[in-house]
């Protein structure tokens, strides 16, 4: 595996791979790898000839008072994980390399960024979409892998690539969970043991929703209530939102039909957590529930994790 930090090196490496007839797979990340990240690298490795992982904690997608300074970092550990996953190129640019001067161009995906996490993080999706557009421009034609853990991000990036005719096929990959249901996240490193326990209320709420949908619940207000009540029973948790939306447009749904995303967010202590499930209603009583997959190994077995280092 080669590690580069310059935009020009990254661009050239991807161009050379394509010139040699190889397909390029891109996995954009902010690092502190866990099994969710690894699943994206694995999918890219299976489907593409030249696998590129980007590791960049993008300052412009953090709002004032958010956790940019505390965001967990472990570049050496991450490089070992990427190498073990068979990644060909790791791109780790400095902030000055990505933003030699403050950008005057912002990619804003109208509508899809206003609700859900956009309501409490009003600048987040512009920062994210802009840096992903930059990474797509640097990489060039490729398949880009994103996790459904960040369902709104996936919807925004998919729409951005379509609207801007970017030469990138955006691929959504399953949400990976720990054995007790907690969605893997680099931010889980912030959680103390009681908070870690409390955090399972998010996935419990989604399982409760799935159980009610399985026995016929189709009313969005009732579905939201089920999730809110489940999370309210956990005193360490403060609810941010529960939303029932169309999975592509992210527009609110009153009745459950088509493909529906149930997204939720809450803070535990000072840590903000998100989770979601997708339900496909096929008419009649049939419904396909996608709550993600369980990680094959105990995630806490990251030997060199030093949460909070930055
Ligand atoms: P991050 O480093 O948190 O910005 O995430 C980088 C990529 O990994 C994004 O596409 C995320 O959606 C994806 N990802 C993060 N956590 C998970 C997870 N638990 N399951 C699947 N994908 C994930």
py3Dmol code that shows the C-alpha trace and the ligand (Angstrom):
import py3Dmol

protein = """\
ATOM      1  CA  UNK A   1       0.000   0.000   0.000  1.00  0.00           C
ATOM      2  CA  UNK A   2       1.223   3.465  -0.915  1.00  0.00           C
ATOM      3  CA  UNK A   3       0.430   6.462   1.287  1.00  0.00           C
ATOM      4  CA  UNK A   4       0.303   9.921  -0.268  1.00  0.00           C
ATOM      5  CA  UNK A   5      -0.538  13.333   1.125  1.00  0.00           C
ATOM      6  CA  UNK A   6      -0.521  15.523  -1.981  1.00  0.00           C
ATOM      7  CA  UNK A   7      -3.516  16.127  -4.230  1.00  0.00           C
ATOM      8  CA  UNK A   8      -1.299  15.857  -7.327  1.00  0.00           C
ATOM      9  CA  UNK A   9       0.076  12.448  -6.254  1.00  0.00           C
ATOM     10  CA  UNK A  10      -3.412  11.133  -5.585  1.00  0.00           C
ATOM     11  CA  UNK A  11      -4.711  12.393  -8.929  1.00  0.00           C
ATOM     12  CA  UNK A  12      -1.768  10.918 -10.846  1.00  0.00           C
ATOM     13  CA  UNK A  13      -2.004   7.530  -9.120  1.00  0.00           C
ATOM     14  CA  UNK A  14      -5.715   7.248  -9.999  1.00  0.00           C
ATOM     15  CA  UNK A  15      -5.098   8.383 -13.578  1.00  0.00           C
ATOM     16  CA  UNK A  16      -2.293   5.852 -13.994  1.00  0.00           C
ATOM     17  CA  UNK A  17      -4.484   3.057 -12.645  1.00  0.00           C
ATOM     18  CA  UNK A  18      -7.246   3.887 -15.128  1.00  0.00           C
ATOM     19  CA  UNK A  19      -4.737   4.195 -17.985  1.00  0.00           C
ATOM     20  CA  UNK A  20      -3.597   0.653 -17.123  1.00  0.00           C
ATOM     21  CA  UNK A  21      -7.219  -0.452 -17.557  1.00  0.00           C
ATOM     22  CA  UNK A  22      -7.965  -0.755 -13.838  1.00  0.00           C
ATOM     23  CA  UNK A  23     -11.227   0.353 -12.263  1.00  0.00           C
ATOM     24  CA  UNK A  24     -10.881   2.690  -9.288  1.00  0.00           C
ATOM     25  CA  UNK A  25     -12.816   2.209  -6.027  1.00  0.00           C
ATOM     26  CA  UNK A  26     -12.912   5.142  -3.608  1.00  0.00           C
ATOM     27  CA  UNK A  27     -13.695   4.992   0.130  1.00  0.00           C
ATOM     28  CA  UNK A  28     -13.842   8.485   1.693  1.00  0.00           C
ATOM     29  CA  UNK A  29     -13.408   8.487   5.485  1.00  0.00           C
ATOM     30  CA  UNK A  30     -12.427  10.561   8.489  1.00  0.00           C
ATOM     31  CA  UNK A  31     -10.387   7.681   9.925  1.00  0.00           C
ATOM     32  CA  UNK A  32     -10.262   5.867  13.284  1.00  0.00           C
ATOM     33  CA  UNK A  33     -11.280   2.781  11.396  1.00  0.00           C
ATOM     34  CA  UNK A  34     -13.758   0.223  12.664  1.00  0.00           C
ATOM     35  CA  UNK A  35     -15.609  -2.654  11.058  1.00  0.00           C
ATOM     36  CA  UNK A  36     -17.969  -0.222   9.268  1.00  0.00           C
ATOM     37  CA  UNK A  37     -15.046   1.366   7.429  1.00  0.00           C
ATOM     38  CA  UNK A  38     -13.517  -2.045   6.807  1.00  0.00           C
ATOM     39  CA  UNK A  39     -16.742  -3.280   5.216  1.00  0.00           C
ATOM     40  CA  UNK A  40     -16.535  -0.443   2.669  1.00  0.00           C
ATOM     41  CA  UNK A  41     -12.887  -1.248   1.896  1.00  0.00           C
ATOM     42  CA  UNK A  42     -13.831  -4.899   1.550  1.00  0.00           C
ATOM     43  CA  UNK A  43     -16.651  -4.108  -0.907  1.00  0.00           C
ATOM     44  CA  UNK A  44     -14.344  -1.848  -2.930  1.00  0.00           C
ATOM     45  CA  UNK A  45     -11.634  -4.533  -2.930  1.00  0.00           C
ATOM     46  CA  UNK A  46     -14.110  -7.115  -4.226  1.00  0.00           C
ATOM     47  CA  UNK A  47     -15.515  -4.898  -6.958  1.00  0.00           C
ATOM     48  CA  UNK A  48     -12.620  -2.711  -8.128  1.00  0.00           C
ATOM     49  CA  UNK A  49      -9.024  -3.185  -9.311  1.00  0.00           C
ATOM     50  CA  UNK A  50      -7.453  -0.186  -7.574  1.00  0.00           C
ATOM     51  CA  UNK A  51      -8.751   0.706  -4.119  1.00  0.00           C
ATOM     52  CA  UNK A  52      -8.218   4.191  -2.738  1.00  0.00           C
ATOM     53  CA  UNK A  53      -9.083   5.193   0.826  1.00  0.00           C
ATOM     54  CA  UNK A  54      -9.077   8.855   1.800  1.00  0.00           C
ATOM     55  CA  UNK A  55      -8.540   9.845   5.418  1.00  0.00           C
ATOM     56  CA  UNK A  56      -9.326  13.471   6.075  1.00  0.00           C
ATOM     57  CA  UNK A  57     -11.010  14.982   9.126  1.00  0.00           C
ATOM     58  CA  UNK A  58     -12.715  17.737   7.195  1.00  0.00           C
ATOM     59  CA  UNK A  59     -12.954  20.886   9.333  1.00  0.00           C
ATOM     60  CA  UNK A  60     -15.679  22.490   7.213  1.00  0.00           C
ATOM     61  CA  UNK A  61     -18.255  19.842   8.105  1.00  0.00           C
ATOM     62  CA  UNK A  62     -17.941  20.513  11.847  1.00  0.00           C
ATOM     63  CA  UNK A  63     -20.035  23.326  13.280  1.00  0.00           C
ATOM     64  CA  UNK A  64     -18.912  25.764  15.975  1.00  0.00           C
ATOM     65  CA  UNK A  65     -18.695  23.941  19.315  1.00  0.00           C
ATOM     66  CA  UNK A  66     -18.677  20.494  17.680  1.00  0.00           C
ATOM     67  CA  UNK A  67     -15.966  17.882  18.231  1.00  0.00           C
ATOM     68  CA  UNK A  68     -13.393  18.745  15.534  1.00  0.00           C
ATOM     69  CA  UNK A  69     -10.559  19.127  18.077  1.00  0.00           C
ATOM     70  CA  UNK A  70     -11.471  15.957  19.966  1.00  0.00           C
ATOM     71  CA  UNK A  71     -12.242  13.779  16.933  1.00  0.00           C
ATOM     72  CA  UNK A  72     -10.380  10.478  17.521  1.00  0.00           C
ATOM     73  CA  UNK A  73      -7.338  10.000  15.336  1.00  0.00           C
ATOM     74  CA  UNK A  74      -4.935   7.103  14.856  1.00  0.00           C
ATOM     75  CA  UNK A  75      -3.248   7.431  11.468  1.00  0.00           C
ATOM     76  CA  UNK A  76      -0.717   4.637  12.073  1.00  0.00           C
ATOM     77  CA  UNK A  77      -3.385   2.192  13.253  1.00  0.00           C
ATOM     78  CA  UNK A  78      -5.579   3.218  10.322  1.00  0.00           C
ATOM     79  CA  UNK A  79      -2.755   2.598   7.849  1.00  0.00           C
ATOM     80  CA  UNK A  80      -2.324  -0.955   9.255  1.00  0.00           C
ATOM     81  CA  UNK A  81      -6.056  -1.608   8.924  1.00  0.00           C
ATOM     82  CA  UNK A  82      -6.127  -0.307   5.349  1.00  0.00           C
ATOM     83  CA  UNK A  83      -3.068  -2.405   4.455  1.00  0.00           C
ATOM     84  CA  UNK A  84      -4.720  -5.503   5.935  1.00  0.00           C
ATOM     85  CA  UNK A  85      -7.834  -4.822   3.837  1.00  0.00           C
ATOM     86  CA  UNK A  86      -5.741  -4.798   0.668  1.00  0.00           C
ATOM     87  CA  UNK A  87      -6.056  -1.078  -0.016  1.00  0.00           C
ATOM     88  CA  UNK A  88      -3.725   0.145  -2.772  1.00  0.00           C
ATOM     89  CA  UNK A  89      -3.541   3.849  -1.986  1.00  0.00           C
ATOM     90  CA  UNK A  90      -4.158   5.789   1.224  1.00  0.00           C
ATOM     91  CA  UNK A  91      -4.636   9.529   0.741  1.00  0.00           C
ATOM     92  CA  UNK A  92      -4.040  11.503   3.947  1.00  0.00           C
ATOM     93  CA  UNK A  93      -3.882  15.185   3.040  1.00  0.00           C
ATOM     94  CA  UNK A  94      -3.220  17.988   5.512  1.00  0.00           C
ATOM     95  CA  UNK A  95      -5.916  20.638   5.888  1.00  0.00           C
ATOM     96  CA  UNK A  96      -3.686  23.143   4.022  1.00  0.00           C
ATOM     97  CA  UNK A  97      -3.387  20.705   1.113  1.00  0.00           C
ATOM     98  CA  UNK A  98      -7.167  20.409   0.727  1.00  0.00           C
ATOM     99  CA  UNK A  99      -7.815  24.094   1.481  1.00  0.00           C
ATOM    100  CA  UNK A 100      -4.727  26.111   0.452  1.00  0.00           C
ATOM    101  CA  UNK A 101      -6.951  29.117   0.883  1.00  0.00           C
ATOM    102  CA  UNK A 102     -10.453  29.407   2.292  1.00  0.00           C
ATOM    103  CA  UNK A 103     -12.815  28.017  -0.370  1.00  0.00           C
ATOM    104  CA  UNK A 104     -15.315  30.367  -1.949  1.00  0.00           C
ATOM    105  CA  UNK A 105     -17.291  27.552  -3.554  1.00  0.00           C
ATOM    106  CA  UNK A 106     -19.832  25.488  -1.663  1.00  0.00           C
ATOM    107  CA  UNK A 107     -21.874  22.547  -2.892  1.00  0.00           C
ATOM    108  CA  UNK A 108     -25.346  22.823  -1.432  1.00  0.00           C
ATOM    109  CA  UNK A 109     -27.877  20.059  -2.099  1.00  0.00           C
ATOM    110  CA  UNK A 110     -31.199  21.794  -1.639  1.00  0.00           C
ATOM    111  CA  UNK A 111     -33.944  20.117   0.364  1.00  0.00           C
ATOM    112  CA  UNK A 112     -32.127  16.928   1.286  1.00  0.00           C
ATOM    113  CA  UNK A 113     -29.956  18.779   3.780  1.00  0.00           C
ATOM    114  CA  UNK A 114     -32.592  20.726   5.712  1.00  0.00           C
ATOM    115  CA  UNK A 115     -34.212  17.997   7.782  1.00  0.00           C
ATOM    116  CA  UNK A 116     -32.955  15.162  10.008  1.00  0.00           C
ATOM    117  CA  UNK A 117     -29.336  15.957  10.990  1.00  0.00           C
ATOM    118  CA  UNK A 118     -29.437  19.158   8.924  1.00  0.00           C
ATOM    119  CA  UNK A 119     -31.857  20.731  11.400  1.00  0.00           C
ATOM    120  CA  UNK A 120     -29.359  20.640  14.274  1.00  0.00           C
ATOM    121  CA  UNK A 121     -26.196  20.740  12.117  1.00  0.00           C
ATOM    122  CA  UNK A 122     -27.092  23.465   9.583  1.00  0.00           C
ATOM    123  CA  UNK A 123     -23.625  23.757   7.994  1.00  0.00           C
ATOM    124  CA  UNK A 124     -22.631  20.084   8.127  1.00  0.00           C
ATOM    125  CA  UNK A 125     -23.935  18.842   4.791  1.00  0.00           C
ATOM    126  CA  UNK A 126     -22.558  21.778   2.790  1.00  0.00           C
ATOM    127  CA  UNK A 127     -19.104  21.096   4.242  1.00  0.00           C
ATOM    128  CA  UNK A 128     -19.447  17.364   3.628  1.00  0.00           C
ATOM    129  CA  UNK A 129     -20.826  17.668   0.070  1.00  0.00           C
ATOM    130  CA  UNK A 130     -18.129  20.188  -0.855  1.00  0.00           C
ATOM    131  CA  UNK A 131     -15.245  18.035   0.368  1.00  0.00           C
ATOM    132  CA  UNK A 132     -16.732  14.910  -1.254  1.00  0.00           C
ATOM    133  CA  UNK A 133     -17.073  16.850  -4.534  1.00  0.00           C
ATOM    134  CA  UNK A 134     -13.391  17.808  -4.201  1.00  0.00           C
ATOM    135  CA  UNK A 135     -12.416  14.173  -3.525  1.00  0.00           C
ATOM    136  CA  UNK A 136     -14.456  13.040  -6.548  1.00  0.00           C
ATOM    137  CA  UNK A 137     -12.743  15.688  -8.700  1.00  0.00           C
ATOM    138  CA  UNK A 138      -9.290  14.623  -7.489  1.00  0.00           C
ATOM    139  CA  UNK A 139      -9.989  10.892  -7.919  1.00  0.00           C
ATOM    140  CA  UNK A 140     -11.758  11.088 -11.288  1.00  0.00           C
ATOM    141  CA  UNK A 141     -14.014   8.343 -12.669  1.00  0.00           C
ATOM    142  CA  UNK A 142     -14.564   5.746  -9.982  1.00  0.00           C
ATOM    143  CA  UNK A 143     -17.013   3.792  -7.877  1.00  0.00           C
ATOM    144  CA  UNK A 144     -17.388   5.442  -4.475  1.00  0.00           C
ATOM    145  CA  UNK A 145     -18.466   3.477  -1.396  1.00  0.00           C
ATOM    146  CA  UNK A 146     -20.519   5.008   1.417  1.00  0.00           C
ATOM    147  CA  UNK A 147     -22.141   3.380   4.451  1.00  0.00           C
ATOM    148  CA  UNK A 148     -25.876   3.435   5.053  1.00  0.00           C
ATOM    149  CA  UNK A 149     -25.021   4.288   8.663  1.00  0.00           C
ATOM    150  CA  UNK A 150     -25.012   7.865   7.350  1.00  0.00           C
ATOM    151  CA  UNK A 151     -28.178   7.496   5.281  1.00  0.00           C
ATOM    152  CA  UNK A 152     -28.693  11.220   4.810  1.00  0.00           C
ATOM    153  CA  UNK A 153     -25.078  11.655   3.692  1.00  0.00           C
ATOM    154  CA  UNK A 154     -25.557   8.836   1.182  1.00  0.00           C
ATOM    155  CA  UNK A 155     -28.737  10.438  -0.181  1.00  0.00           C
ATOM    156  CA  UNK A 156     -27.024  13.845  -0.452  1.00  0.00           C
ATOM    157  CA  UNK A 157     -23.909  12.487  -2.181  1.00  0.00           C
ATOM    158  CA  UNK A 158     -25.972  10.367  -4.575  1.00  0.00           C
ATOM    159  CA  UNK A 159     -28.059  13.378  -5.563  1.00  0.00           C
ATOM    160  CA  UNK A 160     -25.006  15.644  -5.857  1.00  0.00           C
ATOM    161  CA  UNK A 161     -23.257  13.188  -8.195  1.00  0.00           C
ATOM    162  CA  UNK A 162     -26.384  12.968 -10.366  1.00  0.00           C
ATOM    163  CA  UNK A 163     -27.077  16.723 -10.442  1.00  0.00           C
ATOM    164  CA  UNK A 164     -23.467  17.603 -11.291  1.00  0.00           C
ATOM    165  CA  UNK A 165     -22.925  14.738 -13.771  1.00  0.00           C
ATOM    166  CA  UNK A 166     -19.925  13.622 -11.769  1.00  0.00           C
ATOM    167  CA  UNK A 167     -18.218  10.532 -13.279  1.00  0.00           C
ATOM    168  CA  UNK A 168     -18.758   8.584 -10.074  1.00  0.00           C
ATOM    169  CA  UNK A 169     -21.046   5.676  -9.276  1.00  0.00           C
ATOM    170  CA  UNK A 170     -22.121   6.041  -5.655  1.00  0.00           C
ATOM    171  CA  UNK A 171     -22.647   2.733  -3.886  1.00  0.00           C
ATOM    172  CA  UNK A 172     -24.415   2.353  -0.534  1.00  0.00           C
ATOM    173  CA  UNK A 173     -23.185  -0.424   1.757  1.00  0.00           C
ATOM    174  CA  UNK A 174     -24.899  -2.029   4.782  1.00  0.00           C
ATOM    175  CA  UNK A 175     -24.855  -0.398   8.204  1.00  0.00           C
ATOM    176  CA  UNK A 176     -22.571  -2.456  10.472  1.00  0.00           C
ATOM    177  CA  UNK A 177     -23.537  -2.967  14.134  1.00  0.00           C
ATOM    178  CA  UNK A 178     -21.904  -4.357  17.239  1.00  0.00           C
ATOM    179  CA  UNK A 179     -23.357  -7.590  18.631  1.00  0.00           C
ATOM    180  CA  UNK A 180     -25.644  -5.644  21.021  1.00  0.00           C
ATOM    181  CA  UNK A 181     -27.029  -3.541  18.168  1.00  0.00           C
ATOM    182  CA  UNK A 182     -25.033  -0.305  18.591  1.00  0.00           C
ATOM    183  CA  UNK A 183     -24.150   1.112  15.185  1.00  0.00           C
ATOM    184  CA  UNK A 184     -20.374   1.303  14.830  1.00  0.00           C
ATOM    185  CA  UNK A 185     -19.049   4.837  14.839  1.00  0.00           C
ATOM    186  CA  UNK A 186     -15.685   6.444  15.465  1.00  0.00           C
ATOM    187  CA  UNK A 187     -17.534   8.618  18.001  1.00  0.00           C
ATOM    188  CA  UNK A 188     -18.392   5.532  20.113  1.00  0.00           C
ATOM    189  CA  UNK A 189     -14.839   5.953  21.441  1.00  0.00           C
ATOM    190  CA  UNK A 190     -16.125   8.946  23.443  1.00  0.00           C
ATOM    191  CA  UNK A 191     -18.615   6.837  25.408  1.00  0.00           C
ATOM    192  CA  UNK A 192     -17.988   5.827  29.023  1.00  0.00           C
ATOM    193  CA  UNK A 193     -19.284   2.395  30.017  1.00  0.00           C
ATOM    194  CA  UNK A 194     -22.678   3.603  31.304  1.00  0.00           C
ATOM    195  CA  UNK A 195     -23.095   5.797  28.240  1.00  0.00           C
ATOM    196  CA  UNK A 196     -22.092   2.897  26.018  1.00  0.00           C
ATOM    197  CA  UNK A 197     -24.898   0.861  27.598  1.00  0.00           C
ATOM    198  CA  UNK A 198     -27.394   3.724  27.227  1.00  0.00           C
ATOM    199  CA  UNK A 199     -26.437   4.140  23.564  1.00  0.00           C
ATOM    200  CA  UNK A 200     -28.012   0.793  22.723  1.00  0.00           C
ATOM    201  CA  UNK A 201     -31.407   2.503  23.149  1.00  0.00           C
ATOM    202  CA  UNK A 202     -31.110   3.878  19.589  1.00  0.00           C
ATOM    203  CA  UNK A 203     -30.958   0.462  17.956  1.00  0.00           C
ATOM    204  CA  UNK A 204     -33.522  -0.874  20.448  1.00  0.00           C
ATOM    205  CA  UNK A 205     -35.897   1.834  19.269  1.00  0.00           C
ATOM    206  CA  UNK A 206     -35.392   0.787  15.657  1.00  0.00           C
ATOM    207  CA  UNK A 207     -35.935  -2.891  16.470  1.00  0.00           C
ATOM    208  CA  UNK A 208     -39.135  -1.918  18.293  1.00  0.00           C
ATOM    209  CA  UNK A 209     -40.243   0.058  15.225  1.00  0.00           C
ATOM    210  CA  UNK A 210     -39.432  -2.927  12.989  1.00  0.00           C
ATOM    211  CA  UNK A 211     -41.477  -5.228  15.230  1.00  0.00           C
ATOM    212  CA  UNK A 212     -44.527  -2.940  15.066  1.00  0.00           C
ATOM    213  CA  UNK A 213     -44.188  -2.519  11.302  1.00  0.00           C
ATOM    214  CA  UNK A 214     -43.968  -6.300  10.965  1.00  0.00           C
ATOM    215  CA  UNK A 215     -47.377  -6.629  12.624  1.00  0.00           C
ATOM    216  CA  UNK A 216     -48.946  -4.001  10.377  1.00  0.00           C
ATOM    217  CA  UNK A 217     -48.214  -0.494  11.708  1.00  0.00           C
ATOM    218  CA  UNK A 218     -48.167   1.926   8.752  1.00  0.00           C
ATOM    219  CA  UNK A 219     -48.756   5.294  10.428  1.00  0.00           C
ATOM    220  CA  UNK A 220     -45.677   7.547  10.680  1.00  0.00           C
ATOM    221  CA  UNK A 221     -46.894   9.320  13.830  1.00  0.00           C
ATOM    222  CA  UNK A 222     -47.302   5.958  15.580  1.00  0.00           C
ATOM    223  CA  UNK A 223     -43.883   4.796  14.358  1.00  0.00           C
ATOM    224  CA  UNK A 224     -42.227   7.968  15.653  1.00  0.00           C
ATOM    225  CA  UNK A 225     -44.022   7.558  18.982  1.00  0.00           C
ATOM    226  CA  UNK A 226     -42.721   3.985  19.371  1.00  0.00           C
ATOM    227  CA  UNK A 227     -39.143   5.117  18.784  1.00  0.00           C
ATOM    228  CA  UNK A 228     -39.469   8.194  21.020  1.00  0.00           C
ATOM    229  CA  UNK A 229     -40.990   6.169  23.869  1.00  0.00           C
ATOM    230  CA  UNK A 230     -38.257   3.515  23.660  1.00  0.00           C
ATOM    231  CA  UNK A 231     -35.510   6.135  23.801  1.00  0.00           C
ATOM    232  CA  UNK A 232     -37.294   8.130  26.537  1.00  0.00           C
ATOM    233  CA  UNK A 233     -36.931   5.131  28.851  1.00  0.00           C
ATOM    234  CA  UNK A 234     -33.163   5.703  28.838  1.00  0.00           C
ATOM    235  CA  UNK A 235     -32.363   8.594  31.220  1.00  0.00           C
ATOM    236  CA  UNK A 236     -28.809   9.208  29.950  1.00  0.00           C
ATOM    237  CA  UNK A 237     -30.086   9.866  26.464  1.00  0.00           C
ATOM    238  CA  UNK A 238     -31.417  13.136  25.051  1.00  0.00           C
ATOM    239  CA  UNK A 239     -33.443  12.806  21.881  1.00  0.00           C
ATOM    240  CA  UNK A 240     -32.584  15.027  18.914  1.00  0.00           C
ATOM    241  CA  UNK A 241     -35.036  13.685  16.325  1.00  0.00           C
ATOM    242  CA  UNK A 242     -36.964  10.736  15.012  1.00  0.00           C
ATOM    243  CA  UNK A 243     -38.043  11.164  11.393  1.00  0.00           C
ATOM    244  CA  UNK A 244     -39.968   8.984   8.980  1.00  0.00           C
ATOM    245  CA  UNK A 245     -39.040  10.009   5.437  1.00  0.00           C
ATOM    246  CA  UNK A 246     -38.848   8.796   1.869  1.00  0.00           C
ATOM    247  CA  UNK A 247     -35.432   7.141   1.559  1.00  0.00           C
ATOM    248  CA  UNK A 248     -34.446   9.024  -1.619  1.00  0.00           C
ATOM    249  CA  UNK A 249     -36.037  12.478  -1.347  1.00  0.00           C
ATOM    250  CA  UNK A 250     -35.915  12.542   2.480  1.00  0.00           C
ATOM    251  CA  UNK A 251     -39.375  14.153   2.398  1.00  0.00           C
ATOM    252  CA  UNK A 252     -41.556  13.296   5.413  1.00  0.00           C
ATOM    253  CA  UNK A 253     -44.037  10.462   4.985  1.00  0.00           C
ATOM    254  CA  UNK A 254     -47.401  10.337   6.780  1.00  0.00           C
ATOM    255  CA  UNK A 255     -48.111   6.742   5.775  1.00  0.00           C
ATOM    256  CA  UNK A 256     -45.460   4.091   5.285  1.00  0.00           C
ATOM    257  CA  UNK A 257     -45.245   3.141   1.595  1.00  0.00           C
ATOM    258  CA  UNK A 258     -42.500   2.714  -0.976  1.00  0.00           C
ATOM    259  CA  UNK A 259     -39.021   2.862   0.551  1.00  0.00           C
ATOM    260  CA  UNK A 260     -39.016   4.567   3.923  1.00  0.00           C
ATOM    261  CA  UNK A 261     -36.120   5.647   6.105  1.00  0.00           C
ATOM    262  CA  UNK A 262     -36.644   5.835   9.846  1.00  0.00           C
ATOM    263  CA  UNK A 263     -33.780   8.006  11.041  1.00  0.00           C
ATOM    264  CA  UNK A 264     -32.994   9.060  14.567  1.00  0.00           C
ATOM    265  CA  UNK A 265     -30.386  10.969  16.524  1.00  0.00           C
ATOM    266  CA  UNK A 266     -29.704  11.483  20.217  1.00  0.00           C
ATOM    267  CA  UNK A 267     -26.947  12.642  22.490  1.00  0.00           C
ATOM    268  CA  UNK A 268     -25.549  10.521  25.276  1.00  0.00           C
ATOM    269  CA  UNK A 269     -23.490  12.714  27.566  1.00  0.00           C
ATOM    270  CA  UNK A 270     -21.718  14.952  25.069  1.00  0.00           C
ATOM    271  CA  UNK A 271     -21.697  12.408  22.276  1.00  0.00           C
ATOM    272  CA  UNK A 272     -24.123  12.744  19.399  1.00  0.00           C
ATOM    273  CA  UNK A 273     -25.184   9.426  17.885  1.00  0.00           C
ATOM    274  CA  UNK A 274     -27.280   8.596  14.830  1.00  0.00           C
ATOM    275  CA  UNK A 275     -28.929   5.429  13.623  1.00  0.00           C
ATOM    276  CA  UNK A 276     -31.487   4.371  11.037  1.00  0.00           C
ATOM    277  CA  UNK A 277     -33.362   1.553   9.405  1.00  0.00           C
ATOM    278  CA  UNK A 278     -34.915   1.270   5.955  1.00  0.00           C
ATOM    279  CA  UNK A 279     -38.213  -0.432   5.175  1.00  0.00           C
ATOM    280  CA  UNK A 280     -39.399  -1.389   1.711  1.00  0.00           C
ATOM    281  CA  UNK A 281     -43.177  -1.800   1.428  1.00  0.00           C
ATOM    282  CA  UNK A 282     -44.062  -3.960  -1.496  1.00  0.00           C
ATOM    283  CA  UNK A 283     -47.826  -3.780  -1.286  1.00  0.00           C
ATOM    284  CA  UNK A 284     -50.000  -6.037   0.796  1.00  0.00           C
ATOM    285  CA  UNK A 285     -48.429  -7.106   4.062  1.00  0.00           C
ATOM    286  CA  UNK A 286     -44.946  -7.654   2.620  1.00  0.00           C
ATOM    287  CA  UNK A 287     -42.185  -5.499   4.020  1.00  0.00           C
ATOM    288  CA  UNK A 288     -38.433  -5.814   3.773  1.00  0.00           C
ATOM    289  CA  UNK A 289     -36.683  -4.382   6.828  1.00  0.00           C
ATOM    290  CA  UNK A 290     -33.015  -3.381   6.573  1.00  0.00           C
ATOM    291  CA  UNK A 291     -31.500  -2.806  10.005  1.00  0.00           C
ATOM    292  CA  UNK A 292     -27.984  -3.527   8.800  1.00  0.00           C
ATOM    293  CA  UNK A 293     -25.597  -6.329   9.625  1.00  0.00           C
ATOM    294  CA  UNK A 294     -23.691  -7.424  12.729  1.00  0.00           C
ATOM    295  CA  UNK A 295     -19.938  -7.003  12.806  1.00  0.00           C
ATOM    296  CA  UNK A 296     -18.134 -10.337  12.641  1.00  0.00           C
ATOM    297  CA  UNK A 297     -15.758  -9.507  15.509  1.00  0.00           C
ATOM    298  CA  UNK A 298     -15.780  -7.659  18.840  1.00  0.00           C
ATOM    299  CA  UNK A 299     -15.104  -4.099  17.773  1.00  0.00           C
ATOM    300  CA  UNK A 300     -13.590  -3.066  21.058  1.00  0.00           C
ATOM    301  CA  UNK A 301     -10.689  -5.338  20.109  1.00  0.00           C
ATOM    302  CA  UNK A 302      -8.890  -2.442  18.494  1.00  0.00           C
ATOM    303  CA  UNK A 303      -5.573  -2.973  20.281  1.00  0.00           C
ATOM    304  CA  UNK A 304      -4.028   0.420  19.733  1.00  0.00           C
ATOM    305  CA  UNK A 305      -7.127   2.586  20.161  1.00  0.00           C
ATOM    306  CA  UNK A 306      -6.471   5.729  22.111  1.00  0.00           C
ATOM    307  CA  UNK A 307      -9.839   7.464  22.175  1.00  0.00           C
ATOM    308  CA  UNK A 308      -9.681  11.211  22.327  1.00  0.00           C
ATOM    309  CA  UNK A 309      -6.119  11.612  21.046  1.00  0.00           C
ATOM    310  CA  UNK A 310      -5.949  14.330  18.500  1.00  0.00           C
TER     311      UNK A 310
END
"""
ligand_1 = """\
23
LIG
P -16.612 8.498 8.730
O -15.161 8.135 8.855
O -17.371 8.380 10.003
O -16.817 9.800 7.998
O -17.253 7.403 7.790
C -16.683 7.064 6.561
C -17.607 6.123 5.836
O -17.811 4.965 6.642
C -18.983 6.728 5.553
O -19.428 6.330 4.271
C -19.832 6.121 6.635
O -21.194 6.003 6.299
C -19.200 4.741 6.754
N -19.538 4.163 8.044
C -19.322 4.684 9.277
N -19.850 3.883 10.234
C -20.425 2.846 9.578
C -21.137 1.678 9.995
N -21.384 1.429 11.265
N -21.575 0.833 9.038
C -21.341 1.081 7.728
N -20.678 2.135 7.273
C -20.219 3.015 8.183
"""
view = py3Dmol.view(width=600, height=400)
view.addModel(protein, "pdb")
view.setStyle({"model": 0}, {"cartoon": {"style": "trace"}})
view.addModel(ligand_1, "xyz")
view.setStyle({"model": 1}, {"stick": {}})
view.zoomTo()
view.show()
